Amino acid sequence: MRHCQHRNTADRHGTVSDTPARSLFSGMGFSALAQMAPLLTNLALTPYLIRQLGLDRFGVWSLILVFLATLTVLDGGVGASLARFHAYHGARGDREGTGRLVVGSLLVFLGLGALVTGLTALIGPAIVSVLDIPPRLAHEARQLLLVLGPLLALALASNSAIALLQANARFRGLAAVSGGSCLTYAVAVVIVVDRGQDLPLLAALTTIRYLLVTVGGFWAGARHIRIRRPLLPRPDERREFVGYASRMQLSGFTVFLNGEIDALVIAALLPVRYVGIYAAGYQAATALRSIPLYAFPPILTRMTHVFAAHGLAGAVREFHLLESRWLPATLTYGAVTTVAVGPAVVVWLGPGLALSGAVAAVLLAGYVVQVAFTGMRTCFVRTIGRPGPETRYSWCSTMVNLVLTVPLTLLFGVVGVVLATSIGIMIGSLYYVVICRRLADLRERRLPERWLRATGLAVITAGLGEFLVLRLGWHGAQALLLAGLPVLAGLGIAWSLMGRELTRGPCTPTGVPMKEETA
């Protein structure tokens, strides 16, 4: 591959020096801190909660969180659309439009919370009776279902506040709000949750955490909002938003079918403790998948601003600039973490939950392909207001998943459920590449020359390191930190071998470096 020399030049179309790159990486850093806070909190608290509550009661709590995650996804596509529209209003300095969007979305979320509260009051006992929940936990499960509506409303409202900060590149404030709320929650859980019937108390603490994020987020983003009449989006704004949100909801529904339904299938067929086993593995896999996705909010904001300023051609150039760095980096990261996650879960939770490690490894293998090949494409289609391709690839993944679930479950049990999900995600992701090539000629470039050698050495280093950590016999959240060292060592080796090629950026066919657009 021909090497290209990086140039710090600017032209009248807005090419820039490394200043925008520094701003983008700074945003990624604070975005990562904001999104890492709840993940690290859950990783730290899970062994404690399993020990204090017992595996059966932890399984009930995990099932309630599955219900909450499912309902959060099935919000009409409103939550998934807010970041794009907030960013578009922010790019034009339209504070009144942002205010109308905030008011309208909060009213929708309150309505959804009230609807869920009414439904759970009516059918909550029937839901508990259908699931394989021990009789001694049935009363607590019914209590938790009654607070599901308020939890949903606050969870969606907190997502709205987060979207506002992300869209206006307020990542420092977002990190402070997210970190502060998670620290408060973690301390409160350790202080007040003790052995016994503490699930309603745990739900109350979760409600407070969402409330802190909501209030703190809107306070930090208040300068980007102006409340003026009309309070709700105008008819033309509603039509555009509803059209976009409806397509996002179709994609969101597949998230439910590809993820949350696995837990519901397990809950229907197996004792509730297996939901906890699945939830622990799912949590580990999604936590590792989420780390590259921390870059999405600043990238989506940047790409939306480029699209607003330079149109489709500018967005395509921005995609190719970012994709040339994204693909090799995420593939290397994914290969290393997939090898390490199974042993790391055993280090985290103990040998009794080794099945959770197998669940995590199978799921993460599918997530690696998904994140690597769909990440920048998803940012691109959302930027240009064309979520249709994302919906099509999501439904492709779902159909493959549904076809494979029954036979693979019969063959491999719980692991078969997640294996069907993983295969479906892989096939759908590759289909997405084909769709986007047809849509805007989005193409891959060759991986760096040293990618294969760097990734192989990183995988070997991480695998051997996890084996040695596992032999020590230490378990718990603190031991998990030790298990992260081989992963960091492997990634460090990979970066030392190919980091310069990634930071140099892509070359055009003539060997001239591509230029960055000003956001």
Residue pairs with C-beta under 8 A, 6 or more apart in sequence:
1 446
1 448
1 449
2 507
2 511
3 504
4 504
4 505
4 506
4 507
4 511
4 512
4 513
5 504
5 513
6 503
6 504
6 505
6 513
7 513
7 515
8 17
8 18
9 15
9 17
9 515
10 16
10 17
11 515
13 310
13 517
14 309
14 310
14 517
14 518
15 515
15 516
15 517
15 518
16 515
16 516
16 517
16 518
20 302
20 516
20 517
20 518
20 519
21 516
23 519
24 298
24 299
24 302
24 519
26 171
27 169
27 171
27 297
27 298
27 301
27 302
28 294
28 295
28 298
28 299
29 171
30 171
30 172
30 174
30 175
31 166
31 171
31 174
31 175
31 294
31 295
31 296
31 297
31 298
32 291
32 294
32 295
33 175
33 178
33 179
34 162
34 171
34 174
34 175
34 177
34 178
34 179
34 294
35 178
35 290
35 293
35 294
36 291
36 294
37 175
37 178
37 179
37 181
37 182
37 183
38 178
38 182
39 287
39 290
40 182
41 182
41 183
41 185
41 186
42 283
42 287
43 283
43 284
43 287
43 348
43 477
43 480
44 186
44 477
45 186
45 189
45 190
46 280
46 283
46 348
46 349
46 477
47 348
47 349
47 475
47 476
47 477
48 189
48 190
48 477
49 58
49 61
49 189
49 193
49 202
50 58
50 276
50 280
50 349
52 193
52 194
52 195
52 198
53 61
53 193
53 195
53 198
53 199
55 273
55 276
55 277
56 134
56 137
56 272
56 273
56 276
57 137
57 140
57 199
58 276
59 271
59 272
59 273
59 274
59 275
59 276
59 277
59 279
60 133
60 137
60 140
60 141
60 144
60 199
60 272
61 144
61 199
61 202
62 263
62 275
62 276
62 278
62 279
63 131
63 141
63 263
63 267
63 272
63 275
64 141
64 144
64 145
64 148
64 199
64 203
65 279
66 260
66 263
66 264
66 267
66 275
66 279
67 145
67 148
68 148
68 151
68 152
68 155
69 259
69 260
70 256
70 260
70 264
71 112
71 116
71 148
71 152
72 79
72 152
72 155
72 156
72 159
73 252
73 253
73 255
73 256
73 260
74 249
74 252
74 253
74 256
75 108
75 109
75 112
75 156
75 249
75 252
76 108
76 245
76 246
76 249
77 244
77 245
77 246
77 247
77 248
77 249
77 250
77 251
77 252
78 105
78 108
78 109
78 156
78 245
79 105
79 156
79 159
79 160
79 163
80 245
80 248
80 249
80 251
80 252
81 241
81 244
81 245
81 248
82 101
82 105
82 159
82 160
82 163
82 164
82 167
83 163
83 166
83 167
83 297
83 300
83 301
84 167
84 244
84 300
84 304
84 382
84 383
84 385
85 101
85 167
85 241
85 244
86 98
86 101
86 163
86 164
86 166
86 167
86 168
87 166
87 167
87 168
87 300
87 301
87 304
87 305
88 304
88 308
89 95
89 97
89 98
89 101
89 167
90 98
90 167
90 168
90 224
90 301
91 304
91 305
91 308
91 309
92 308
95 224
95 225
95 226
96 226
96 228
97 233
97 237
98 164
98 224
98 225
98 226
99 225
99 226
99 227
99 228
99 231
100 230
100 231
100 232
100 233
100 234
100 237
101 233
101 237
101 241
102 160
102 164
102 218
102 225
103 227
103 231
103 232
104 232
104 233
104 238
105 156
105 160
106 157
106 160
107 232
109 152
109 153
109 156
109 157
109 160
110 153
112 152
112 153
112 156
113 149
113 150
113 152
113 153
113 154
113 156
114 149
114 153
115 149
116 148
116 149
116 152
117 146
117 148
117 149
117 150
118 149
120 127
120 145
120 146
120 148
120 149
121 146
124 142
124 145
124 146
125 142
127 145
128 138
128 141
128 142
128 145
129 138
130 268
131 141
131 267
131 268
131 272
132 267
132 268
132 270
132 271
132 272
133 141
133 272
134 272
137 272
140 197
140 199
140 200
141 199
143 199
143 200
144 199
144 200
144 203
147 200
147 203
147 204
147 207
150 207
151 203
151 206
151 207
151 210
154 207
154 210
154 211
154 214
155 210
157 210
157 214
158 210
158 211
158 213
158 214
158 217
160 214
160 217
161 177
161 213
161 214
161 216
161 217
161 218
161 221
162 174
162 178
162 213
162 217
164 170
164 217
164 218
164 221
164 224
164 225
165 171
165 173
165 174
165 177
165 217
165 220
165 221
166 174
166 297
166 298
166 300
166 301
167 297
167 301
168 221
168 224
168 301
169 298
169 301
170 220
170 221
170 224
171 297
171 298
173 220
173 221
174 217
174 220
176 216
176 220
177 212
177 213
177 216
177 217
177 220
178 213
180 212
180 216
181 209
181 212
181 213
181 216
182 209
184 208
184 209
184 212
185 205
185 206
185 208
185 209
188 205
188 208
189 202
189 205
192 198
192 201
192 205
193 201
193 202
193 205
218 225
232 238
233 241
244 385
244 387
247 387
247 388
247 390
247 391
248 387
248 390
248 391
250 391
250 394
250 395
251 387
251 390
251 391
251 394
254 391
254 394
254 395
254 397
254 398
255 394
257 398
257 401
257 402
258 394
258 397
258 398
258 401
258 421
258 424
258 425
259 282
259 421
262 278
262 282
262 417
262 418
262 421
263 275
263 278
263 279
263 282
265 405
265 409
265 417
266 274
266 275
266 278
266 414
266 417
267 274
267 275
270 414
274 414
277 353
277 355
277 356
277 359
277 414
278 356
278 359
278 414
278 417
278 418
280 345
280 349
280 353
280 356
280 359
280 360
281 345
281 355
281 356
281 357
281 358
281 359
281 360
281 363
281 418
282 359
282 360
282 363
282 418
284 341
284 344
284 345
284 348
284 356
284 357
284 360
284 364
285 341
285 359
285 360
285 361
285 363
285 364
285 367
286 363
286 367
288 337
288 341
288 364
288 367
289 364
289 367
289 368
289 370
289 371
291 333
292 326
292 329
292 330
292 333
292 371
292 375
293 371
293 375
295 326
296 375
296 378
296 379
299 322
299 376
299 379
300 379
300 382
300 383
301 519
302 318
302 519
303 315
303 318
303 319
303 322
303 379
303 380
303 383
304 383
305 519
306 314
306 315
306 318
306 383
306 517
306 518
306 519
307 314
307 315
307 383
307 384
309 517
309 518
309 519
310 517
312 384
312 440
314 517
315 380
315 383
315 384
316 380
316 440
316 441
316 442
317 514
317 515
317 517
318 516
318 517
319 376
319 377
319 379
319 380
319 440
319 442
320 442
320 443
320 445
320 506
320 514
321 505
321 506
321 514
321 515
321 516
321 517
322 376
322 379
323 376
323 442
323 444
323 445
324 445
324 505
324 506
324 514
325 502
325 503
325 505
325 506
326 372
326 375
326 376
327 372
327 373
327 376
327 444
327 447
328 447
328 448
328 451
328 498
328 502
329 502
330 368
330 371
330 372
330 375
331 368
331 372
331 447
331 451
331 455
332 451
332 454
332 455
332 458
332 491
332 494
332 498
333 491
334 364
334 367
334 368
334 369
334 371
334 372
335 368
335 455
335 458
335 459
336 455
336 458
336 459
336 462
336 487
336 490
336 491
336 494
337 364
337 368
337 462
337 487
338 361
338 364
338 365
338 368
339 459
339 462
339 463
339 466
340 462
340 463
340 465
340 466
340 483
340 486
340 487
340 490
341 357
341 360
341 361
341 364
342 354
342 357
342 358
342 360
342 361
343 357
343 466
343 467
343 469
343 470
343 483
344 357
344 466
344 480
344 483
344 484
344 487
345 353
345 354
345 356
345 357
345 360
346 353
346 354
346 357
346 470
346 475
347 466
347 469
347 470
347 474
347 475
347 479
347 480
347 482
347 483
348 475
348 476
348 477
348 479
348 480
348 483
349 356
349 475
350 475
355 414
355 415
358 415
359 414
359 415
359 418
362 415
362 418
362 419
362 422
363 418
363 421
363 422
365 422
365 426
366 421
366 422
366 423
366 424
366 425
366 426
367 422
367 425
369 425
369 426
369 429
369 430
370 425
370 426
370 428
370 429
373 429
373 430
373 432
373 433
374 390
374 393
374 429
374 432
377 389
377 390
377 432
377 433
377 436
377 442
378 390
380 436
380 440
380 442
381 387
381 388
381 389
381 390
381 436
381 439
382 390
384 440
386 439
389 432
389 435
389 436
389 439
390 432
392 431
392 432
392 435
393 428
393 429
393 431
393 432
393 435
394 428
395 428
396 427
396 428
396 431
396 432
397 424
397 425
397 427
397 428
397 429
398 424
398 428
399 424
400 420
400 423
400 424
400 427
400 428
401 420
401 421
401 423
401 424
401 425
402 420
402 424
404 419
404 420
404 423
404 424
405 416
405 417
405 420
405 421
407 416
408 416
408 417
408 419
408 420
409 416
409 417
409 420
410 416
412 419
433 444
436 442
437 443
445 506
448 454
448 498
448 501
448 502
449 501
450 497
450 498
450 501
451 498
453 497
454 493
454 494
454 497
454 498
455 494
457 490
457 493
457 494
457 497
458 490
458 491
458 493
458 494
459 490
460 490
461 486
461 489
461 490
461 493
462 486
462 487
462 489
462 490
463 486
464 486
465 485
465 486
465 487
465 489
465 490
466 483
466 486
466 487
468 486
469 479
469 482
469 483
469 485
469 486
472 479
472 482
474 482
504 513
505 513
505 514
505 516
506 513
506 514
507 513
507 514
508 514
